[in-house]
Amino acid sequence: MIYNTIKDVATNQGISIYRIEKDLEFPNGLISKWNKSTPSASNLAKVAKYLGVTTEKLLGDG
């Protein structure tokens, strides 16, 4: 669910998941793994800040 939300927000902004991972210096494929696992709070916060949204939005609570 988190992955799909990130993908939707990023797509609406014209940003690819690959670009997010590259800009945040995450390993390639890390965000897609969040489809089956939970990201660390710090990594989720980095992605939220990068996309200009709250972590709550990415968690589906906002």
PDB file of N, CA, C, O and CB in Angstrom:
ATOM      1  N   MET A   1       0.817  -1.188   0.000  1.00  0.00           N
ATOM      2  CA  MET A   1       0.000   0.000   0.000  1.00  0.00           C
ATOM      3  C   MET A   1       0.868   1.262   0.000  1.00  0.00           C
ATOM      4  O   MET A   1       0.602   2.208  -0.742  1.00  0.00           O
ATOM      5  CB  MET A   1      -0.933  -0.008   1.202  1.00  0.00           C
ATOM      6  N   ILE A   2       1.907   1.266   0.840  1.00  0.00           N
ATOM      7  CA  ILE A   2       2.787   2.439   0.889  1.00  0.00           C
ATOM      8  C   ILE A   2       3.432   2.661  -0.474  1.00  0.00           C
ATOM      9  O   ILE A   2       3.513   3.789  -0.960  1.00  0.00           O
ATOM     10  CB  ILE A   2       3.876   2.268   1.982  1.00  0.00           C
ATOM     11  N   TYR A   3       3.888   1.574  -1.081  1.00  0.00           N
ATOM     12  CA  TYR A   3       4.529   1.695  -2.394  1.00  0.00           C
ATOM     13  C   TYR A   3       3.570   2.304  -3.410  1.00  0.00           C
ATOM     14  O   TYR A   3       3.946   3.205  -4.159  1.00  0.00           O
ATOM     15  CB  TYR A   3       5.017   0.322  -2.885  1.00  0.00           C
ATOM     16  N   ASN A   4       2.345   1.819  -3.437  1.00  0.00           N
ATOM     17  CA  ASN A   4       1.371   2.331  -4.410  1.00  0.00           C
ATOM     18  C   ASN A   4       1.079   3.807  -4.191  1.00  0.00           C
ATOM     19  O   ASN A   4       0.929   4.563  -5.150  1.00  0.00           O
ATOM     20  CB  ASN A   4       0.074   1.534  -4.330  1.00  0.00           C
ATOM     21  N   THR A   5       0.998   4.215  -2.935  1.00  0.00           N
ATOM     22  CA  THR A   5       0.756   5.626  -2.633  1.00  0.00           C
ATOM     23  C   THR A   5       1.929   6.477  -3.093  1.00  0.00           C
ATOM     24  O   THR A   5       1.737   7.524  -3.712  1.00  0.00           O
ATOM     25  CB  THR A   5       0.512   5.826  -1.127  1.00  0.00           C
ATOM     26  N   ILE A   6       3.145   6.030  -2.793  1.00  0.00           N
ATOM     27  CA  ILE A   6       4.341   6.763  -3.232  1.00  0.00           C
ATOM     28  C   ILE A   6       4.364   6.855  -4.752  1.00  0.00           C
ATOM     29  O   ILE A   6       4.639   7.916  -5.313  1.00  0.00           O
ATOM     30  CB  ILE A   6       5.633   6.077  -2.713  1.00  0.00           C
ATOM     31  N   LYS A   7       4.077   5.745  -5.410  1.00  0.00           N
ATOM     32  CA  LYS A   7       4.087   5.726  -6.871  1.00  0.00           C
ATOM     33  C   LYS A   7       3.049   6.693  -7.437  1.00  0.00           C
ATOM     34  O   LYS A   7       3.336   7.416  -8.392  1.00  0.00           O
ATOM     35  CB  LYS A   7       3.824   4.307  -7.388  1.00  0.00           C
ATOM     36  N   ASP A   8       1.852   6.713  -6.861  1.00  0.00           N
ATOM     37  CA  ASP A   8       0.798   7.617  -7.332  1.00  0.00           C
ATOM     38  C   ASP A   8       1.190   9.080  -7.153  1.00  0.00           C
ATOM     39  O   ASP A   8       1.031   9.887  -8.069  1.00  0.00           O
ATOM     40  CB  ASP A   8      -0.508   7.337  -6.592  1.00  0.00           C
ATOM     41  N   VAL A   9       1.702   9.422  -5.971  1.00  0.00           N
ATOM     42  CA  VAL A   9       2.109  10.807  -5.701  1.00  0.00           C
ATOM     43  C   VAL A   9       3.244  11.204  -6.638  1.00  0.00           C
ATOM     44  O   VAL A   9       3.227  12.292  -7.213  1.00  0.00           O
ATOM     45  CB  VAL A   9       2.544  10.979  -4.220  1.00  0.00           C
ATOM     46  N   ALA A  10       4.221  10.329  -6.791  1.00  0.00           N
ATOM     47  CA  ALA A  10       5.366  10.621  -7.658  1.00  0.00           C
ATOM     48  C   ALA A  10       4.925  10.786  -9.111  1.00  0.00           C
ATOM     49  O   ALA A  10       5.364  11.714  -9.791  1.00  0.00           O
ATOM     50  CB  ALA A  10       6.417   9.506  -7.550  1.00  0.00           C
ATOM     51  N   THR A  11       4.070   9.900  -9.583  1.00  0.00           N
ATOM     52  CA  THR A  11       3.588   9.971 -10.961  1.00  0.00           C
ATOM     53  C   THR A  11       2.847  11.277 -11.210  1.00  0.00           C
ATOM     54  O   THR A  11       3.012  11.897 -12.261  1.00  0.00           O
ATOM     55  CB  THR A  11       2.675   8.780 -11.272  1.00  0.00           C
ATOM     56  N   ASN A  12       2.037  11.696 -10.251  1.00  0.00           N
ATOM     57  CA  ASN A  12       1.310  12.964 -10.384  1.00  0.00           C
ATOM     58  C   ASN A  12       2.254  14.152 -10.470  1.00  0.00           C
ATOM     59  O   ASN A  12       1.898  15.194 -11.021  1.00  0.00           O
ATOM     60  CB  ASN A  12       0.358  13.151  -9.211  1.00  0.00           C
ATOM     61  N   GLN A  13       3.457  13.999  -9.926  1.00  0.00           N
ATOM     62  CA  GLN A  13       4.452  15.069  -9.969  1.00  0.00           C
ATOM     63  C   GLN A  13       5.458  14.881 -11.106  1.00  0.00           C
ATOM     64  O   GLN A  13       6.381  15.681 -11.265  1.00  0.00           O
ATOM     65  CB  GLN A  13       5.186  15.144  -8.643  1.00  0.00           C
ATOM     66  N   GLY A  14       5.273  13.822 -11.891  1.00  0.00           N
ATOM     67  CA  GLY A  14       6.174  13.560 -13.007  1.00  0.00           C
ATOM     68  C   GLY A  14       7.530  13.029 -12.581  1.00  0.00           C
ATOM     69  O   GLY A  14       8.529  13.239 -13.269  1.00  0.00           O
ATOM     70  N   ILE A  15       7.569  12.339 -11.446  1.00  0.00           N
ATOM     71  CA  ILE A  15       8.818  11.811 -10.901  1.00  0.00           C
ATOM     72  C   ILE A  15       8.746  10.288 -10.895  1.00  0.00           C
ATOM     73  O   ILE A  15       7.723   9.713 -10.526  1.00  0.00           O
ATOM     74  CB  ILE A  15       9.083  12.361  -9.463  1.00  0.00           C
ATOM     75  N   SER A  16       9.819   9.645 -11.299  1.00  0.00           N
ATOM     76  CA  SER A  16       9.855   8.185 -11.277  1.00  0.00           C
ATOM     77  C   SER A  16      10.381   7.686  -9.934  1.00  0.00           C
ATOM     78  O   SER A  16      11.085   8.400  -9.219  1.00  0.00           O
ATOM     79  CB  SER A  16      10.727   7.647 -12.427  1.00  0.00           C
ATOM     80  N   ILE A  17      10.027   6.458  -9.611  1.00  0.00           N
ATOM     81  CA  ILE A  17      10.555   5.824  -8.400  1.00  0.00           C
ATOM     82  C   ILE A  17      12.077   5.745  -8.497  1.00  0.00           C
ATOM     83  O   ILE A  17      12.779   5.965  -7.510  1.00  0.00           O
ATOM     84  CB  ILE A  17       9.941   4.403  -8.199  1.00  0.00           C
ATOM     85  N   TYR A  18      12.578   5.435  -9.675  1.00  0.00           N
ATOM     86  CA  TYR A  18      14.029   5.378  -9.890  1.00  0.00           C
ATOM     87  C   TYR A  18      14.676   6.714  -9.531  1.00  0.00           C
ATOM     88  O   TYR A  18      15.723   6.739  -8.884  1.00  0.00           O
ATOM     89  CB  TYR A  18      14.348   5.008 -11.356  1.00  0.00           C
ATOM     90  N   ARG A  19      14.065   7.818  -9.943  1.00  0.00           N
ATOM     91  CA  ARG A  19      14.613   9.159  -9.669  1.00  0.00           C
ATOM     92  C   ARG A  19      14.644   9.425  -8.167  1.00  0.00           C
ATOM     93  O   ARG A  19      15.620   9.966  -7.648  1.00  0.00           O
ATOM     94  CB  ARG A  19      13.777  10.252 -10.387  1.00  0.00           C
ATOM     95  N   ILE A  20      13.585   9.048  -7.477  1.00  0.00           N
ATOM     96  CA  ILE A  20      13.554   9.239  -6.023  1.00  0.00           C
ATOM     97  C   ILE A  20      14.702   8.467  -5.379  1.00  0.00           C
ATOM     98  O   ILE A  20      15.454   9.010  -4.569  1.00  0.00           O
ATOM     99  CB  ILE A  20      12.190   8.781  -5.432  1.00  0.00           C
ATOM    100  N   GLU A  21      14.825   7.193  -5.751  1.00  0.00           N
ATOM    101  CA  GLU A  21      15.888   6.364  -5.180  1.00  0.00           C
ATOM    102  C   GLU A  21      17.264   6.942  -5.482  1.00  0.00           C
ATOM    103  O   GLU A  21      18.128   6.975  -4.606  1.00  0.00           O
ATOM    104  CB  GLU A  21      15.795   4.934  -5.716  1.00  0.00           C
ATOM    105  N   LYS A  22      17.471   7.392  -6.694  1.00  0.00           N
ATOM    106  CA  LYS A  22      18.769   7.948  -7.081  1.00  0.00           C
ATOM    107  C   LYS A  22      19.058   9.235  -6.313  1.00  0.00           C
ATOM    108  O   LYS A  22      20.149   9.404  -5.770  1.00  0.00           O
ATOM    109  CB  LYS A  22      18.810   8.214  -8.596  1.00  0.00           C
ATOM    110  N   ASP A  23      18.085  10.139  -6.268  1.00  0.00           N
ATOM    111  CA  ASP A  23      18.287  11.427  -5.594  1.00  0.00           C
ATOM    112  C   ASP A  23      18.489  11.275  -4.088  1.00  0.00           C
ATOM    113  O   ASP A  23      19.242  12.035  -3.480  1.00  0.00           O
ATOM    114  CB  ASP A  23      17.105  12.339  -5.856  1.00  0.00           C
ATOM    115  N   LEU A  24      17.818  10.298  -3.491  1.00  0.00           N
ATOM    116  CA  LEU A  24      17.948  10.080  -2.049  1.00  0.00           C
ATOM    117  C   LEU A  24      19.067   9.098  -1.703  1.00  0.00           C
ATOM    118  O   LEU A  24      19.289   8.777  -0.535  1.00  0.00           O
ATOM    119  CB  LEU A  24      16.635   9.574  -1.484  1.00  0.00           C
ATOM    120  N   GLU A  25      19.767   8.628  -2.734  1.00  0.00           N
ATOM    121  CA  GLU A  25      20.878   7.685  -2.576  1.00  0.00           C
ATOM    122  C   GLU A  25      20.431   6.385  -1.900  1.00  0.00           C
ATOM    123  O   GLU A  25      21.150   5.814  -1.079  1.00  0.00           O
ATOM    124  CB  GLU A  25      22.002   8.332  -1.765  1.00  0.00           C
ATOM    125  N   PHE A  26      19.228   5.932  -2.265  1.00  0.00           N
ATOM    126  CA  PHE A  26      18.727   4.644  -1.811  1.00  0.00           C
ATOM    127  C   PHE A  26      19.213   3.582  -2.794  1.00  0.00           C
ATOM    128  O   PHE A  26      19.442   3.891  -3.964  1.00  0.00           O
ATOM    129  CB  PHE A  26      17.161   4.644  -1.696  1.00  0.00           C
ATOM    130  N   PRO A  27      19.374   2.343  -2.345  1.00  0.00           N
ATOM    131  CA  PRO A  27      19.705   1.264  -3.283  1.00  0.00           C
ATOM    132  C   PRO A  27      18.585   1.100  -4.315  1.00  0.00           C
ATOM    133  O   PRO A  27      17.410   1.290  -4.001  1.00  0.00           O
ATOM    134  CB  PRO A  27      19.940  -0.072  -2.522  1.00  0.00           C
ATOM    135  N   ASN A  28      18.956   0.749  -5.535  1.00  0.00           N
ATOM    136  CA  ASN A  28      17.980   0.537  -6.592  1.00  0.00           C
ATOM    137  C   ASN A  28      16.994  -0.560  -6.171  1.00  0.00           C
ATOM    138  O   ASN A  28      17.408  -1.644  -5.761  1.00  0.00           O
ATOM    139  CB  ASN A  28      18.686   0.163  -7.922  1.00  0.00           C
ATOM    140  N   GLY A  29      15.716  -0.282  -6.270  1.00  0.00           N
ATOM    141  CA  GLY A  29      14.684  -1.256  -5.942  1.00  0.00           C
ATOM    142  C   GLY A  29      14.196  -1.213  -4.504  1.00  0.00           C
ATOM    143  O   GLY A  29      13.282  -1.953  -4.140  1.00  0.00           O
ATOM    144  N   LEU A  30      14.793  -0.354  -3.677  1.00  0.00           N
ATOM    145  CA  LEU A  30      14.399  -0.307  -2.262  1.00  0.00           C
ATOM    146  C   LEU A  30      12.930   0.051  -2.093  1.00  0.00           C
ATOM    147  O   LEU A  30      12.211  -0.613  -1.346  1.00  0.00           O
ATOM    148  CB  LEU A  30      15.260   0.698  -1.508  1.00  0.00           C
ATOM    149  N   ILE A  31      12.482   1.092  -2.779  1.00  0.00           N
ATOM    150  CA  ILE A  31      11.097   1.546  -2.589  1.00  0.00           C
ATOM    151  C   ILE A  31      10.103   0.485  -3.058  1.00  0.00           C
ATOM    152  O   ILE A  31       9.062   0.295  -2.428  1.00  0.00           O
ATOM    153  CB  ILE A  31      10.854   2.865  -3.347  1.00  0.00           C
ATOM    154  N   SER A  32      10.407  -0.199  -4.143  1.00  0.00           N
ATOM    155  CA  SER A  32       9.480  -1.231  -4.615  1.00  0.00           C
ATOM    156  C   SER A  32       9.365  -2.377  -3.611  1.00  0.00           C
ATOM    157  O   SER A  32       8.342  -3.061  -3.577  1.00  0.00           O
ATOM    158  CB  SER A  32       9.934  -1.771  -5.976  1.00  0.00           C
ATOM    159  N   LYS A  33      10.390  -2.597  -2.801  1.00  0.00           N
ATOM    160  CA  LYS A  33      10.327  -3.637  -1.766  1.00  0.00           C
ATOM    161  C   LYS A  33       9.314  -3.279  -0.687  1.00  0.00           C
ATOM    162  O   LYS A  33       8.853  -4.152   0.048  1.00  0.00           O
ATOM    163  CB  LYS A  33      11.708  -3.850  -1.136  1.00  0.00           C
ATOM    164  N   TRP A  34       8.967  -1.999  -0.589  1.00  0.00           N
ATOM    165  CA  TRP A  34       7.999  -1.563   0.412  1.00  0.00           C
ATOM    166  C   TRP A  34       6.594  -2.047   0.075  1.00  0.00           C
ATOM    167  O   TRP A  34       5.667  -1.863   0.863  1.00  0.00           O
ATOM    168  CB  TRP A  34       8.012  -0.043   0.532  1.00  0.00           C
ATOM    169  N   ASN A  35       6.436  -2.660  -1.086  1.00  0.00           N
ATOM    170  CA  ASN A  35       5.161  -3.272  -1.445  1.00  0.00           C
ATOM    171  C   ASN A  35       4.889  -4.475  -0.545  1.00  0.00           C
ATOM    172  O   ASN A  35       3.738  -4.847  -0.313  1.00  0.00           O
ATOM    173  CB  ASN A  35       5.157  -3.695  -2.934  1.00  0.00           C
ATOM    174  N   LYS A  36       5.985  -5.086  -0.034  1.00  0.00           N
ATOM    175  CA  LYS A  36       5.849  -6.294   0.782  1.00  0.00           C
ATOM    176  C   LYS A  36       6.425  -6.132   2.179  1.00  0.00           C
ATOM    177  O   LYS A  36       6.314  -7.041   3.002  1.00  0.00           O
ATOM    178  CB  LYS A  36       6.521  -7.452   0.097  1.00  0.00           C
ATOM    179  N   SER A  37       7.034  -4.996   2.456  1.00  0.00           N
ATOM    180  CA  SER A  37       7.611  -4.764   3.774  1.00  0.00           C
ATOM    181  C   SER A  37       7.367  -3.316   4.184  1.00  0.00           C
ATOM    182  O   SER A  37       6.894  -2.505   3.388  1.00  0.00           O
ATOM    183  CB  SER A  37       9.128  -5.088   3.782  1.00  0.00           C
ATOM    184  N   THR A  38       7.687  -3.011   5.409  1.00  0.00           N
ATOM    185  CA  THR A  38       7.479  -1.665   5.932  1.00  0.00           C
ATOM    186  C   THR A  38       8.804  -0.912   5.935  1.00  0.00           C
ATOM    187  O   THR A  38       9.805  -1.430   6.430  1.00  0.00           O
ATOM    188  CB  THR A  38       6.873  -1.713   7.358  1.00  0.00           C
ATOM    189  N   PRO A  39       8.824   0.302   5.391  1.00  0.00           N
ATOM    190  CA  PRO A  39      10.062   1.085   5.389  1.00  0.00           C
ATOM    191  C   PRO A  39      10.386   1.598   6.788  1.00  0.00           C
ATOM    192  O   PRO A  39       9.515   1.682   7.654  1.00  0.00           O
ATOM    193  CB  PRO A  39       9.950   2.261   4.410  1.00  0.00           C
ATOM    194  N   SER A  40      11.645   1.936   6.989  1.00  0.00           N
ATOM    195  CA  SER A  40      12.008   2.573   8.253  1.00  0.00           C
ATOM    196  C   SER A  40      11.356   3.950   8.299  1.00  0.00           C
ATOM    197  O   SER A  40      11.063   4.545   7.263  1.00  0.00           O
ATOM    198  CB  SER A  40      13.564   2.680   8.414  1.00  0.00           C
ATOM    199  N   ALA A  41      11.138   4.440   9.495  1.00  0.00           N
ATOM    200  CA  ALA A  41      10.524   5.759   9.660  1.00  0.00           C
ATOM    201  C   ALA A  41      11.382   6.836   9.009  1.00  0.00           C
ATOM    202  O   ALA A  41      10.855   7.770   8.406  1.00  0.00           O
ATOM    203  CB  ALA A  41      10.316   6.076  11.150  1.00  0.00           C
ATOM    204  N   SER A  42      12.697   6.710   9.128  1.00  0.00           N
ATOM    205  CA  SER A  42      13.578   7.740   8.559  1.00  0.00           C
ATOM    206  C   SER A  42      13.530   7.738   7.036  1.00  0.00           C
ATOM    207  O   SER A  42      13.522   8.804   6.420  1.00  0.00           O
ATOM    208  CB  SER A  42      15.020   7.529   9.032  1.00  0.00           C
ATOM    209  N   ASN A  43      13.499   6.560   6.421  1.00  0.00           N
ATOM    210  CA  ASN A  43      13.425   6.509   4.957  1.00  0.00           C
ATOM    211  C   ASN A  43      12.075   7.005   4.455  1.00  0.00           C
ATOM    212  O   ASN A  43      12.001   7.688   3.433  1.00  0.00           O
ATOM    213  CB  ASN A  43      13.674   5.082   4.459  1.00  0.00           C
ATOM    214  N   LEU A  44      11.013   6.665   5.169  1.00  0.00           N
ATOM    215  CA  LEU A  44       9.690   7.145   4.778  1.00  0.00           C
ATOM    216  C   LEU A  44       9.634   8.668   4.883  1.00  0.00           C
ATOM    217  O   LEU A  44       9.057   9.333   4.023  1.00  0.00           O
ATOM    218  CB  LEU A  44       8.593   6.500   5.658  1.00  0.00           C
ATOM    219  N   ALA A  45      10.231   9.215   5.932  1.00  0.00           N
ATOM    220  CA  ALA A  45      10.264  10.671   6.112  1.00  0.00           C
ATOM    221  C   ALA A  45      11.057  11.344   4.998  1.00  0.00           C
ATOM    222  O   ALA A  45      10.681  12.422   4.538  1.00  0.00           O
ATOM    223  CB  ALA A  45      10.869  11.029   7.477  1.00  0.00           C
ATOM    224  N   LYS A  46      12.146  10.724   4.560  1.00  0.00           N
ATOM    225  CA  LYS A  46      12.946  11.285   3.459  1.00  0.00           C
ATOM    226  C   LYS A  46      12.130  11.343   2.174  1.00  0.00           C
ATOM    227  O   LYS A  46      12.167  12.340   1.453  1.00  0.00           O
ATOM    228  CB  LYS A  46      14.223  10.451   3.235  1.00  0.00           C
ATOM    229  N   VAL A  47      11.397  10.275   1.890  1.00  0.00           N
ATOM    230  CA  VAL A  47      10.577  10.236   0.678  1.00  0.00           C
ATOM    231  C   VAL A  47       9.454  11.270   0.772  1.00  0.00           C
ATOM    232  O   VAL A  47       9.173  11.971  -0.200  1.00  0.00           O
ATOM    233  CB  VAL A  47       9.991   8.819   0.459  1.00  0.00           C
ATOM    234  N   ALA A  48       8.820  11.363   1.926  1.00  0.00           N
ATOM    235  CA  ALA A  48       7.742  12.341   2.109  1.00  0.00           C
ATOM    236  C   ALA A  48       8.263  13.754   1.887  1.00  0.00           C
ATOM    237  O   ALA A  48       7.634  14.547   1.185  1.00  0.00           O
ATOM    238  CB  ALA A  48       7.125  12.216   3.518  1.00  0.00           C
ATOM    239  N   LYS A  49       9.398  14.070   2.475  1.00  0.00           N
ATOM    240  CA  LYS A  49       9.985  15.408   2.307  1.00  0.00           C
ATOM    241  C   LYS A  49      10.319  15.655   0.841  1.00  0.00           C
ATOM    242  O   LYS A  49      10.055  16.738   0.319  1.00  0.00           O
ATOM    243  CB  LYS A  49      11.257  15.565   3.181  1.00  0.00           C
ATOM    244  N   TYR A  50      10.891  14.670   0.181  1.00  0.00           N
ATOM    245  CA  TYR A  50      11.256  14.784  -1.232  1.00  0.00           C
ATOM    246  C   TYR A  50      10.026  15.096  -2.085  1.00  0.00           C
ATOM    247  O   TYR A  50      10.087  15.917  -3.001  1.00  0.00           O
ATOM    248  CB  TYR A  50      11.927  13.486  -1.721  1.00  0.00           C
ATOM    249  N   LEU A  51       8.920  14.438  -1.777  1.00  0.00           N
ATOM    250  CA  LEU A  51       7.689  14.619  -2.558  1.00  0.00           C
ATOM    251  C   LEU A  51       6.846  15.795  -2.069  1.00  0.00           C
ATOM    252  O   LEU A  51       5.857  16.158  -2.706  1.00  0.00           O
ATOM    253  CB  LEU A  51       6.859  13.351  -2.511  1.00  0.00           C
ATOM    254  N   GLY A  52       7.232  16.384  -0.950  1.00  0.00           N
ATOM    255  CA  GLY A  52       6.492  17.526  -0.423  1.00  0.00           C
ATOM    256  C   GLY A  52       5.155  17.161   0.192  1.00  0.00           C
ATOM    257  O   GLY A  52       4.202  17.938   0.138  1.00  0.00           O
ATOM    258  N   VAL A  53       5.091  15.974   0.775  1.00  0.00           N
ATOM    259  CA  VAL A  53       3.869  15.520   1.433  1.00  0.00           C
ATOM    260  C   VAL A  53       4.211  15.041   2.843  1.00  0.00           C
ATOM    261  O   VAL A  53       5.382  14.935   3.206  1.00  0.00           O
ATOM    262  CB  VAL A  53       3.179  14.387   0.613  1.00  0.00           C
ATOM    263  N   THR A  54       3.188  14.756   3.623  1.00  0.00           N
ATOM    264  CA  THR A  54       3.408  14.243   4.972  1.00  0.00           C
ATOM    265  C   THR A  54       3.592  12.730   4.942  1.00  0.00           C
ATOM    266  O   THR A  54       3.174  12.051   4.004  1.00  0.00           O
ATOM    267  CB  THR A  54       2.236  14.621   5.894  1.00  0.00           C
ATOM    268  N   THR A  55       4.224  12.224   5.989  1.00  0.00           N
ATOM    269  CA  THR A  55       4.336  10.768   6.098  1.00  0.00           C
ATOM    270  C   THR A  55       2.945  10.157   6.267  1.00  0.00           C
ATOM    271  O   THR A  55       2.699   9.034   5.826  1.00  0.00           O
ATOM    272  CB  THR A  55       5.255  10.372   7.288  1.00  0.00           C
ATOM    273  N   GLU A  56       2.043  10.894   6.902  1.00  0.00           N
ATOM    274  CA  GLU A  56       0.679  10.398   7.074  1.00  0.00           C
ATOM    275  C   GLU A  56       0.007  10.162   5.726  1.00  0.00           C
ATOM    276  O   GLU A  56      -0.719   9.183   5.553  1.00  0.00           O
ATOM    277  CB  GLU A  56      -0.146  11.383   7.908  1.00  0.00           C
ATOM    278  N   LYS A  57       0.249  11.058   4.774  1.00  0.00           N
ATOM    279  CA  LYS A  57      -0.332  10.877   3.438  1.00  0.00           C
ATOM    280  C   LYS A  57       0.199   9.595   2.805  1.00  0.00           C
ATOM    281  O   LYS A  57      -0.559   8.835   2.203  1.00  0.00           O
ATOM    282  CB  LYS A  57      -0.018  12.095   2.532  1.00  0.00           C
ATOM    283  N   LEU A  58       1.500   9.359   2.942  1.00  0.00           N
ATOM    284  CA  LEU A  58       2.087   8.159   2.354  1.00  0.00           C
ATOM    285  C   LEU A  58       1.593   6.891   3.044  1.00  0.00           C
ATOM    286  O   LEU A  58       1.531   5.824   2.433  1.00  0.00           O
ATOM    287  CB  LEU A  58       3.606   8.229   2.427  1.00  0.00           C
ATOM    288  N   LEU A  59       1.245   7.018   4.315  1.00  0.00           N
ATOM    289  CA  LEU A  59       0.720   5.871   5.053  1.00  0.00           C
ATOM    290  C   LEU A  59      -0.774   5.673   4.826  1.00  0.00           C
ATOM    291  O   LEU A  59      -1.362   4.698   5.293  1.00  0.00           O
ATOM    292  CB  LEU A  59       0.992   6.039   6.534  1.00  0.00           C
ATOM    293  N   GLY A  60      -1.382   6.617   4.098  1.00  0.00           N
ATOM    294  CA  GLY A  60      -2.803   6.517   3.812  1.00  0.00           C
ATOM    295  C   GLY A  60      -3.686   7.103   4.893  1.00  0.00           C
ATOM    296  O   GLY A  60      -4.895   6.871   4.917  1.00  0.00           O
ATOM    297  N   ASP A  61      -3.066   7.874   5.801  1.00  0.00           N
ATOM    298  CA  ASP A  61      -3.821   8.467   6.903  1.00  0.00           C
ATOM    299  C   ASP A  61      -4.115   9.946   6.693  1.00  0.00           C
ATOM    300  O   ASP A  61      -4.675  10.603   7.571  1.00  0.00           O
ATOM    301  CB  ASP A  61      -3.070   8.285   8.191  1.00  0.00           C
ATOM    302  N   GLY A  62      -3.740  10.469   5.533  1.00  0.00           N
ATOM    303  CA  GLY A  62      -3.933  11.908   5.377  1.00  0.00           C
ATOM    304  C   GLY A  62      -4.231  12.309   4.047  1.00  0.00           C
ATOM    305  O   GLY A  62      -4.416  13.498   3.787  1.00  0.00           O
TER     306      GLY A  62
END
